[in-house]
Amino acid sequence: MVLSAMVLSTMVFSGQALAGPLACGDLAGLARPDLRIDRAEAVPAGTLPADNPARAALTGAARAKAALPAHCLVEGTIDPRTGVGGVPYGTGFQLRLPEAWNGRFLFQGGGGLDGVVGEALGAIPVSGATAAPALLRGYAVVSTDSGHRGRDNADAAFGLDQQARIDFAYGAVGTVTREAKALVAARYGRPPAKAYFMGCSNGGRSALMAATRFPTAFDGIVAGAPAFRLSRAALGQIWDTRSFLDAAPKDPEGRPILAEALSPADLTLVADAVLKACDAADGLADGSVEAVSACRFDPGSLACPGEKTATCLKPAQVEALRRAFEGARDGQGRPVYASWAWDPGIAAPGWRAWKLGTSRTGTANARNVTLGPAAIANYFLTPPDPGFDALRFDFDRDIPRIAETAALNDPTGTFLSTFTARGGRLLVYQGVADPVFSARDLVDHWQELTRHNGGAQDLSASARLFLVPGMTHCGGGPALDDFDPLSAIESWVERGEAPDRLIARGTAFPGRTRPLCPFPQEARYQGGEPDRGESFACRAP
C-alpha cells in the first residue's frame, strides 16, 4: 500500500495520466502509516453546511448558508505521532471533492492558532461577502488544523512541541497540499489544472507562506489581513492593552476595567472627529475615508478643557489613544510594532472586540487579552514559558526571546522569483481599521516588496494590495466588505485580467458601490451619482 501511494504521488506530480478515477469510498484504500483516512463517503446534494460561528468570528470567513452540491468528503490525519508530554499530534484535514468538478483546487486558510479542522467550503474570507463559496463553484477544497488539535483555535498548548510549531508556522501548508492534490488526482483521474490558496487573518499569513516557502505549489493566492509579522503584532497587542488599562477606571477591588477605558460614545466621538478631519479629502464627504494617505488626526483635539463631558475626552484617554496609535516602542523609543491608521472604524464593534472588549468587570474579555497572552507564553517565546505573564513583557529585555519563532512563523520574505516566473499571482487585502494587524505595517512591507521586485510596475504584474476603508478584521465596520477576491484571482491567473479595481458593496452603506483600488492608488470622486462606483476613479495620491 505504501509503495502504491508513492507511485500515485509520483504520477500526480510528474503530470502523468492516472488510471482512475476512483470511487469516493475507494479513496480510503489509499491510507498508509503516514496517512490515516478516517472517512471517505459521498455527501448528497442539498446537505447544509455545519454551523461554526466561533471559527467564523476569528477568521472573518463568511459562513456559507447555501445547500452543498453532491460531493465526496474525505477526512484524515497526515503523519500521526506522539509528541512532547505524550500528546497525540498529526495534521488533520478535510477535503471535499464535488461531483461536478471544475478542475481547480483550493487550500482554505484557517484562523487564530488553528487547532481545529474547519468545514472545507472555500467561503470568501470576508464577513460581509455574499459571493458563492468555492465548493459551490466546483472547486475541490481542503482545510486543516495545521498539525495540532486544540480545545479551540485560541489554544496555544501545541507550542511546547517543536514539530507542532513547525507544522503550524508553515509545514502543514506543504504536507496538506501534497496529499490533497494526490487525493484529488486519484478521485478524478487527473491532477488539478489550477491550484489556489485563500485565507484571512492567520489564513492570510499561511497564504503568504504559500507564496514565499512553497512557490511552485499554487497558481493564485489570496491573502486577507495577513498576519505576516504575527510575532511583533502580538507584542503590539500587549502594548495596546497596557495603554488602555492606564486610562481605565477601577472596580471595587482596584482592578482596571479595560472595556471602560473608552465608552462606545467616546469611540463614536473619535470616529466623528476623524470623519470631520479626513472624509472630504477624496472629493466627497460620505461617511468613509477613501483618501487614507492624506488622513491626519490628533486625538488631542478632543481633550477636555475641564471636566469630562460627552463632547470631549479625559487627558488619560487622549494619552492612551495617542500611545496606542503611535505603536509599540522599546525603552529607547525604537518601534517594536507599527503605528495605526486613523479611521472611523474605531467605533465599530469589531474594533472594540479586540482592543477593549465588553466586560464591565476587572476580568477583561477583549481578544487581545484572551487570545494573545497564552500564545506569547507557549508559542512566541523560545523556550516556551507557560507561566509567563505577557502583560509584564519587557520591551527591552524580552524581545530577543521571540526571535526563533519569528524566523519560523513570519512570512516577511520578499524574494518571489520562482512564484512569479511560473505565472503565480498574489492578491492581498486589508481593512484600514483592522484592530489586529496594522494596515500601515502591511503598507511598509508592500513598499519593501516593491523595492525588491523591480519597482511598482513590475510588482503589479504579479502582486497587488487592496486597502478597504472602514473595514475591521476580515470584514465588518463602516465599510464595503462585500467583494469577491476569488473571482478576481481566477480571472488574473487564467485569463490575464489583472484586477485594476475590485467593486465592493456592503450593508453598512446600502445601495452604494465603490472601487477598491490597488495600492498606492485610492478612490477619488469624479462627479456623478455619489453612490455609484463608476463615479470614482483610482488615482495615485
C-alpha positions as CSV (number, residue, x, y, z in Angstrom):
1,M,0.0,0.0,0.0
2,V,2.8,2.4,0.8
3,L,4.5,1.6,-2.5
4,S,1.3,2.2,-4.4
5,A,0.8,5.6,-2.7
6,M,4.3,6.6,-3.6
7,V,3.7,5.6,-7.2
8,L,0.5,7.6,-7.2
9,S,2.2,10.7,-5.9
10,T,5.0,10.4,-8.4
11,M,2.5,10.1,-11.3
12,V,0.5,13.1,-10.0
13,F,3.4,15.4,-9.7
14,S,5.0,14.3,-12.9
15,G,1.8,15.1,-14.7
16,Q,1.2,11.6,-16.0
17,A,-2.4,10.4,-16.5
18,L,-3.8,8.2,-13.8
19,A,-5.7,5.0,-14.1
20,G,-8.7,6.4,-12.1
21,P,-11.0,7.9,-11.4
22,L,-11.6,6.1,-8.1
23,A,-15.0,5.9,-6.5
24,C,-15.3,8.1,-3.4
25,G,-15.2,5.2,-0.9
26,D,-12.2,3.6,-2.6
27,L,-10.1,6.6,-1.6
28,A,-9.9,5.1,1.9
29,G,-7.8,2.4,0.3
30,L,-5.0,4.9,-0.2
31,A,-4.3,5.1,3.5
32,R,-0.8,4.2,4.7
33,P,1.1,4.5,8.0
34,D,1.8,8.2,7.5
35,L,-1.7,9.0,6.0
36,R,-4.7,7.9,8.1
37,I,-8.0,8.2,6.2
38,D,-10.9,8.2,8.7
39,R,-13.7,9.0,6.4
40,A,-14.3,8.8,2.6
41,E,-18.0,9.0,1.8
42,A,-20.4,10.5,-0.6
43,V,-22.5,13.5,0.5
44,P,-25.7,14.0,-1.3
45,A,-26.7,17.3,-2.9
46,G,-28.8,19.6,-0.7
47,T,-26.9,18.9,2.5
48,L,-26.5,22.1,4.6
49,P,-23.0,23.0,6.0
50,A,-22.4,22.7,9.7
51,D,-22.5,25.9,11.6
52,N,-19.3,27.0,13.3
53,P,-19.7,30.6,14.5
54,A,-16.8,30.6,16.8
55,R,-14.4,29.9,14.0
56,A,-16.1,32.3,11.7
57,A,-15.6,35.0,14.2
58,L,-11.9,34.6,14.3
59,T,-11.2,34.1,10.6
60,G,-13.7,36.6,9.3
61,A,-15.0,33.9,7.0
62,A,-18.4,34.4,5.6
63,R,-20.3,31.3,6.5
64,A,-21.9,29.5,3.6
65,K,-25.7,29.1,4.1
66,A,-26.5,27.6,0.7
67,A,-27.1,23.9,0.3
68,L,-24.0,22.0,-0.8
69,P,-23.6,20.2,-4.1
70,A,-23.1,16.4,-4.3
71,H,-19.5,15.7,-3.3
72,C,-17.1,13.3,-1.8
73,L,-16.0,14.1,1.8
74,V,-12.6,12.8,2.9
75,E,-11.2,13.3,6.4
76,G,-7.9,12.1,7.8
77,T,-4.6,12.8,9.5
78,I,-1.1,13.1,8.0
79,D,1.9,12.0,10.0
80,P,0.2,10.9,13.2
81,R,2.6,10.7,16.1
82,T,3.0,11.0,19.8
83,G,4.6,14.3,20.8
84,V,6.0,16.1,23.9
85,G,4.3,15.0,27.1
86,G,2.6,12.1,25.4
87,V,0.2,14.3,23.5
88,P,-1.0,12.9,20.2
89,Y,-0.2,15.1,17.1
90,G,-0.7,14.9,13.4
91,T,-2.0,17.2,10.7
92,G,-5.8,16.8,10.4
93,F,-7.5,17.7,7.2
94,Q,-10.9,17.7,5.4
95,L,-11.2,17.5,1.7
96,R,-14.4,18.0,-0.3
97,L,-14.4,16.8,-3.9
98,P,-17.5,17.9,-5.9
99,E,-19.1,15.6,-8.4
100,A,-19.2,18.5,-10.9
101,W,-15.5,19.4,-10.6
102,N,-14.2,22.4,-12.5
103,G,-10.6,21.2,-12.5
104,R,-9.5,23.6,-9.7
105,F,-8.1,23.1,-6.2
106,L,-8.4,25.5,-3.3
107,F,-6.5,25.4,0.0
108,Q,-8.7,27.1,2.6
109,G,-6.7,29.0,5.3
110,G,-7.6,28.8,8.9
111,G,-7.7,31.4,11.7
112,G,-6.5,32.1,15.2
113,L,-4.0,29.4,16.2
114,D,-5.8,26.9,14.1
115,G,-6.1,23.6,16.1
116,V,-9.5,22.7,14.6
117,V,-10.4,21.5,11.1
118,G,-12.9,23.9,9.6
119,E,-15.6,23.0,7.1
120,A,-13.8,22.9,3.8
121,L,-16.2,25.0,1.8
122,G,-13.9,27.7,0.5
123,A,-16.1,30.5,1.7
124,I,-14.9,34.0,0.8
125,P,-12.9,35.1,3.9
126,V,-14.6,38.5,4.4
127,S,-17.5,38.6,6.8
128,G,-19.8,40.6,4.5
129,A,-19.2,38.5,1.4
130,T,-22.2,37.2,-0.5
131,A,-20.3,35.5,-3.3
132,A,-20.6,31.7,-3.5
133,P,-18.1,29.6,-1.7
134,A,-15.5,27.8,-3.9
135,L,-17.1,24.3,-3.4
136,L,-20.3,25.6,-4.8
137,R,-18.4,26.8,-7.8
138,G,-16.9,23.4,-8.5
139,Y,-13.6,23.7,-6.7
140,A,-12.1,20.8,-4.7
141,V,-11.4,22.4,-1.3
142,V,-9.2,21.3,1.6
143,S,-8.8,22.7,5.1
144,T,-6.5,21.7,8.0
145,D,-5.8,22.1,11.7
146,S,-2.2,22.9,10.8
147,G,-0.7,20.0,12.8
148,H,-2.4,20.1,16.2
149,R,-5.7,19.6,17.9
150,G,-6.7,22.3,20.4
151,R,-9.7,23.0,22.6
152,D,-10.4,25.8,20.1
153,N,-8.3,28.0,17.9
154,A,-7.1,30.0,20.8
155,D,-5.4,27.0,22.4
156,A,-1.6,27.6,22.4
157,A,-0.5,24.4,24.2
158,F,0.9,23.0,21.0
159,G,3.8,25.5,21.3
160,L,5.5,23.1,23.7
161,D,6.2,20.7,20.9
162,Q,8.9,21.6,18.4
163,Q,7.4,19.8,15.4
164,A,3.9,21.2,16.1
165,R,5.5,24.7,16.0
166,I,7.0,24.0,12.6
167,D,3.7,22.5,11.2
168,F,1.7,25.5,12.4
169,A,4.2,28.0,11.1
170,Y,4.4,26.6,7.6
171,G,4.9,22.9,7.4
172,A,1.3,21.9,7.2
173,V,0.9,24.0,4.1
174,G,3.3,21.8,2.2
175,T,2.2,18.4,3.6
176,V,-1.6,19.1,3.2
177,T,-1.1,20.4,-0.3
178,R,0.9,17.4,-1.4
179,E,-1.6,14.8,0.0
180,A,-4.7,16.7,-1.0
181,K,-3.5,17.1,-4.6
182,A,-2.7,13.4,-4.8
183,L,-6.2,12.5,-3.5
184,V,-7.8,14.9,-6.0
185,A,-5.9,13.2,-8.8
186,A,-6.9,9.8,-7.6
187,R,-10.6,10.8,-7.4
188,Y,-10.8,12.4,-10.8
189,G,-8.0,10.6,-12.7
190,R,-6.1,13.8,-13.3
191,P,-4.4,16.4,-11.2
192,P,-5.8,19.9,-10.7
193,A,-5.4,22.2,-13.7
194,K,-5.0,25.2,-11.3
195,A,-4.3,25.5,-7.6
196,Y,-5.3,28.4,-5.4
197,F,-4.9,29.4,-1.7
198,M,-7.2,31.7,0.1
199,G,-7.4,32.8,3.7
200,C,-7.7,35.8,6.1
201,S,-6.0,36.5,9.4
202,N,-3.8,33.6,10.2
203,G,-5.1,32.1,7.0
204,G,-3.7,35.2,5.3
205,R,-0.4,34.6,7.0
206,S,-0.5,31.0,5.7
207,A,-1.3,32.3,2.2
208,L,1.9,34.4,2.3
209,M,3.8,31.3,3.5
210,A,2.5,29.5,0.4
211,A,3.9,32.2,-1.8
212,T,7.3,32.5,0.0
213,R,8.0,28.9,1.0
214,F,6.1,26.8,-1.5
215,P,6.5,28.9,-4.7
216,T,5.7,26.0,-7.1
217,A,2.5,24.8,-5.3
218,F,0.0,27.5,-6.2
219,D,-1.0,29.5,-9.2
220,G,-3.0,32.1,-7.4
221,I,-3.0,33.2,-3.8
222,V,-5.5,35.5,-1.9
223,A,-4.1,36.8,1.5
224,G,-6.6,38.7,3.6
225,A,-5.4,40.8,6.6
226,P,-2.2,38.7,6.6
227,A,-0.6,38.3,10.0
228,F,2.8,38.5,8.2
229,R,4.6,39.9,11.3
230,L,2.4,38.0,13.8
231,S,5.2,37.8,16.4
232,R,5.5,41.6,16.5
233,A,1.8,42.1,16.3
234,A,1.4,40.0,19.4
235,L,3.7,42.5,21.2
236,G,1.6,45.3,19.8
237,Q,-1.4,43.8,21.4
238,I,0.3,43.9,24.8
239,W,1.3,47.5,24.3
240,D,-2.3,48.5,23.4
241,T,-3.7,46.6,26.3
242,R,-1.3,48.3,28.7
243,S,-2.1,51.7,27.2
244,F,-5.8,51.4,27.6
245,L,-5.6,49.8,31.1
246,D,-3.8,53.0,32.2
247,A,-6.9,55.0,31.3
248,A,-9.4,52.6,32.7
249,P,-11.5,53.1,35.8
250,K,-11.1,50.5,38.6
251,D,-13.6,48.1,40.1
252,P,-14.1,47.9,43.9
253,E,-11.1,45.5,44.2
254,G,-8.9,48.0,42.4
255,R,-8.7,46.1,39.1
256,P,-8.9,48.3,35.9
257,I,-11.9,47.7,33.8
258,L,-10.5,47.6,30.3
259,A,-13.7,48.0,28.4
260,E,-14.5,51.2,30.2
261,A,-11.2,52.9,29.2
262,L,-13.3,54.3,26.3
263,S,-17.0,54.0,26.2
264,P,-18.9,53.4,22.9
265,A,-19.9,57.0,23.0
266,D,-16.2,58.0,23.4
267,L,-15.2,56.0,20.3
268,T,-18.1,57.4,18.3
269,L,-16.8,60.9,19.2
270,V,-13.4,59.9,17.9
271,A,-14.8,58.4,14.7
272,D,-16.9,61.5,14.0
273,A,-13.8,63.7,14.5
274,V,-11.7,61.5,12.1
275,L,-14.5,61.9,9.5
276,K,-14.6,65.7,10.0
277,A,-10.8,65.8,9.5
278,C,-10.4,63.4,6.6
279,D,-13.7,62.4,4.9
280,A,-13.8,65.0,2.2
281,A,-10.2,64.6,1.1
282,D,-11.3,62.2,-1.6
283,G,-13.7,64.8,-3.1
284,L,-16.8,63.7,-1.3
285,A,-18.0,63.7,2.3
286,D,-19.9,60.5,2.5
287,G,-19.0,58.8,5.8
288,S,-15.9,57.0,4.5
289,V,-12.2,57.9,4.4
290,E,-11.1,56.9,1.0
291,A,-8.0,59.2,1.0
292,V,-6.2,57.0,3.5
293,S,-2.8,58.5,2.8
294,A,-4.0,62.1,3.4
295,C,-5.7,61.5,6.7
296,R,-4.1,63.3,9.6
297,F,-5.7,63.3,13.1
298,D,-4.6,64.2,16.6
299,P,-6.8,62.9,19.5
300,G,-5.5,65.9,21.5
301,S,-8.1,67.9,19.5
302,L,-10.8,66.2,21.7
303,A,-9.1,66.9,25.1
304,C,-11.5,68.3,27.7
305,P,-10.5,71.8,28.9
306,G,-12.1,70.9,32.2
307,E,-14.4,68.2,33.4
308,K,-15.2,65.2,31.2
309,T,-18.3,65.8,29.0
310,A,-19.9,63.9,26.1
311,T,-18.1,66.2,23.7
312,C,-14.5,65.6,24.9
313,L,-12.0,63.1,26.3
314,K,-10.2,63.0,29.5
315,P,-6.4,63.6,29.3
316,A,-5.8,59.9,30.2
317,Q,-8.0,58.8,27.3
318,V,-6.2,61.1,24.9
319,E,-2.8,59.8,26.1
320,A,-4.0,56.1,25.8
321,L,-5.2,56.7,22.2
322,R,-2.0,58.5,21.3
323,R,0.3,55.8,22.7
324,A,-1.7,53.0,21.1
325,F,-1.9,54.6,17.6
326,E,1.8,55.6,17.6
327,G,2.6,51.9,18.1
328,A,4.7,49.8,20.5
329,R,8.2,51.1,21.3
330,D,11.1,50.0,23.4
331,G,12.7,52.0,26.1
332,Q,14.8,53.9,23.6
333,G,11.8,54.9,21.6
334,R,12.5,52.5,18.7
335,P,9.5,50.9,17.0
336,V,8.6,47.4,18.1
337,Y,5.5,47.3,16.0
338,A,3.9,49.6,13.5
339,S,1.7,52.6,14.1
340,W,-2.0,52.5,13.1
341,A,-4.1,54.4,10.6
342,W,-6.9,56.7,11.9
343,D,-10.2,55.5,10.5
344,P,-13.9,55.8,11.6
345,G,-13.9,52.1,12.0
346,I,-12.6,52.7,15.5
347,A,-16.2,52.9,16.7
348,A,-17.2,49.6,15.2
349,P,-17.9,46.5,17.4
350,G,-15.2,44.6,15.7
351,W,-12.6,47.1,16.8
352,R,-13.8,47.1,20.4
353,A,-13.9,43.3,20.5
354,W,-10.2,43.1,20.0
355,K,-8.9,46.2,21.8
356,L,-11.3,46.7,24.7
357,G,-13.9,44.1,24.9
358,T,-17.3,44.5,26.6
359,S,-16.7,43.1,30.1
360,R,-17.9,45.5,32.8
361,T,-15.7,43.9,35.4
362,G,-11.9,43.6,36.1
363,T,-11.8,40.4,34.1
364,A,-11.3,41.6,30.5
365,N,-12.8,39.7,27.5
366,A,-11.0,41.6,24.8
367,R,-9.5,39.2,22.3
368,N,-6.1,40.9,22.7
369,V,-6.3,39.6,26.3
370,T,-8.0,36.2,25.8
371,L,-6.1,35.1,22.7
372,G,-2.7,36.8,22.8
373,P,-1.0,36.2,26.2
374,A,-1.1,32.4,26.1
375,A,0.2,32.5,22.6
376,I,3.2,34.6,23.7
377,A,4.0,32.3,26.7
378,N,3.6,29.0,24.9
379,Y,4.4,29.7,21.2
380,F,6.2,33.0,20.6
381,L,8.7,32.7,23.5
382,T,11.6,30.2,23.0
383,P,11.9,28.2,25.0
384,P,8.2,28.3,25.9
385,D,7.4,29.7,29.3
386,P,3.8,28.6,30.2
387,G,3.8,30.6,33.5
388,F,4.9,33.9,31.8
389,D,2.7,36.9,32.4
390,A,2.5,38.5,29.0
391,L,1.3,41.8,30.4
392,R,4.7,42.1,32.1
393,F,6.6,41.7,28.9
394,D,9.8,43.8,28.9
395,F,10.1,45.6,25.6
396,D,13.9,45.9,26.1
397,R,14.9,42.6,27.7
398,D,12.3,40.1,26.3
399,I,12.2,40.9,22.6
400,P,15.1,38.5,21.7
401,R,13.0,35.7,23.2
402,I,10.6,35.8,20.2
403,A,13.3,35.7,17.5
404,E,13.3,32.0,17.0
405,T,9.6,31.7,16.5
406,A,9.5,34.8,14.3
407,A,12.1,33.1,12.0
408,L,9.7,30.2,11.5
409,N,6.4,31.9,11.7
410,D,6.6,35.3,10.0
411,P,6.4,35.3,6.1
412,T,8.3,38.6,5.7
413,G,10.3,37.4,2.7
414,T,10.4,39.5,-0.4
415,F,12.1,37.1,-2.9
416,L,9.3,35.8,-5.2
417,S,11.2,35.0,-8.3
418,T,10.1,31.3,-8.7
419,F,6.5,32.1,-7.9
420,T,6.2,35.0,-10.3
421,A,8.3,33.4,-13.1
422,R,5.9,30.5,-13.4
423,G,2.9,32.9,-13.6
424,G,1.9,33.0,-9.9
425,R,-0.4,35.8,-8.9
426,L,-0.9,37.3,-5.4
427,L,-3.8,39.4,-4.3
428,V,-3.7,40.9,-0.8
429,Y,-6.4,42.9,1.0
430,Q,-6.5,44.6,4.4
431,G,-9.0,46.7,6.4
432,V,-7.7,50.2,7.2
433,A,-9.5,49.9,10.6
434,D,-8.2,46.4,11.3
435,P,-7.5,46.3,15.1
436,V,-5.4,43.2,15.0
437,F,-2.8,43.8,12.2
438,S,-1.8,47.3,11.3
439,A,-2.6,48.4,7.7
440,R,0.5,50.7,8.0
441,D,2.7,47.7,8.7
442,L,1.4,45.9,5.6
443,V,1.9,49.1,3.5
444,D,5.5,49.3,4.8
445,H,6.0,45.6,3.8
446,W,4.5,46.3,0.4
447,Q,6.9,49.1,-0.3
448,E,9.8,46.8,0.6
449,L,8.3,44.2,-1.8
450,T,8.2,46.9,-4.5
451,R,11.9,47.8,-4.0
452,H,13.0,44.2,-4.1
453,N,10.9,43.2,-7.2
454,G,11.8,45.7,-9.8
455,G,9.6,48.6,-8.8
456,A,5.9,49.3,-8.7
457,Q,5.1,48.4,-12.3
458,D,7.0,45.1,-12.2
459,L,5.5,44.1,-8.9
460,S,1.9,45.0,-10.0
461,A,2.2,42.5,-12.8
462,S,2.1,39.7,-10.3
463,A,1.0,41.1,-6.9
464,R,-1.5,43.7,-5.8
465,L,-2.6,45.1,-2.5
466,F,-6.1,46.5,-1.8
467,L,-6.9,48.6,1.3
468,V,-10.5,48.6,2.4
469,P,-11.5,51.9,4.2
470,G,-13.5,51.4,7.4
471,M,-13.1,47.6,7.5
472,T,-12.1,45.9,10.7
473,H,-10.6,42.5,10.9
474,C,-11.5,40.4,7.9
475,G,-14.7,42.4,7.4
476,G,-17.1,44.5,9.4
477,G,-17.1,48.1,10.3
478,P,-18.4,51.1,8.4
479,A,-17.1,49.5,5.2
480,L,-18.0,48.0,1.9
481,D,-16.9,44.5,2.8
482,D,-18.8,42.5,0.2
483,F,-16.4,41.8,-2.7
484,D,-15.1,38.7,-4.4
485,P,-11.3,38.2,-4.4
486,L,-11.6,34.6,-5.6
487,S,-13.2,35.6,-8.9
488,A,-10.5,38.3,-9.3
489,I,-7.6,36.0,-8.7
490,E,-9.1,33.4,-11.0
491,S,-9.5,35.9,-13.8
492,W,-6.0,37.2,-13.3
493,V,-4.4,33.7,-13.3
494,E,-6.4,32.1,-16.1
495,R,-7.2,35.0,-18.4
496,G,-4.5,37.5,-17.7
497,E,-7.1,40.1,-16.5
498,A,-5.2,42.0,-13.8
499,P,-7.5,43.5,-11.1
500,D,-7.4,47.3,-11.7
501,R,-10.2,47.6,-9.2
502,L,-12.5,45.4,-7.0
503,I,-16.1,46.5,-6.9
504,A,-17.3,46.4,-3.3
505,R,-20.7,46.9,-1.6
506,G,-21.9,46.3,1.9
507,T,-24.7,46.5,4.4
508,A,-23.1,49.5,6.2
509,F,-24.0,51.7,3.2
510,P,-27.0,50.1,1.4
511,G,-27.2,50.8,-2.3
512,R,-23.6,52.0,-2.5
513,T,-20.8,50.6,-4.6
514,R,-17.1,51.7,-4.6
515,P,-13.9,50.6,-6.3
516,L,-11.3,49.1,-4.1
517,C,-8.0,50.3,-5.7
518,P,-4.6,48.7,-6.0
519,F,-2.1,50.3,-3.7
520,P,-0.9,53.1,-3.8
521,Q,-4.0,54.2,-5.7
522,E,-7.0,55.4,-3.9
523,A,-10.6,56.1,-4.9
524,R,-11.3,59.7,-5.9
525,Y,-14.8,61.2,-6.6
526,Q,-15.0,62.4,-10.2
527,G,-18.6,63.7,-10.2
528,G,-21.9,62.0,-10.9
529,E,-24.1,59.8,-8.7
530,P,-22.3,59.6,-5.3
531,D,-23.4,56.0,-4.6
532,R,-22.2,54.6,-7.9
533,G,-18.7,53.1,-8.2
534,E,-18.5,54.5,-11.7
535,S,-18.3,58.0,-10.2
536,F,-14.9,57.2,-8.7
537,A,-11.6,56.7,-10.3
538,C,-8.5,55.0,-8.9
539,R,-5.8,57.6,-8.6
540,A,-2.3,57.8,-7.1
541,P,-2.3,60.2,-4.0
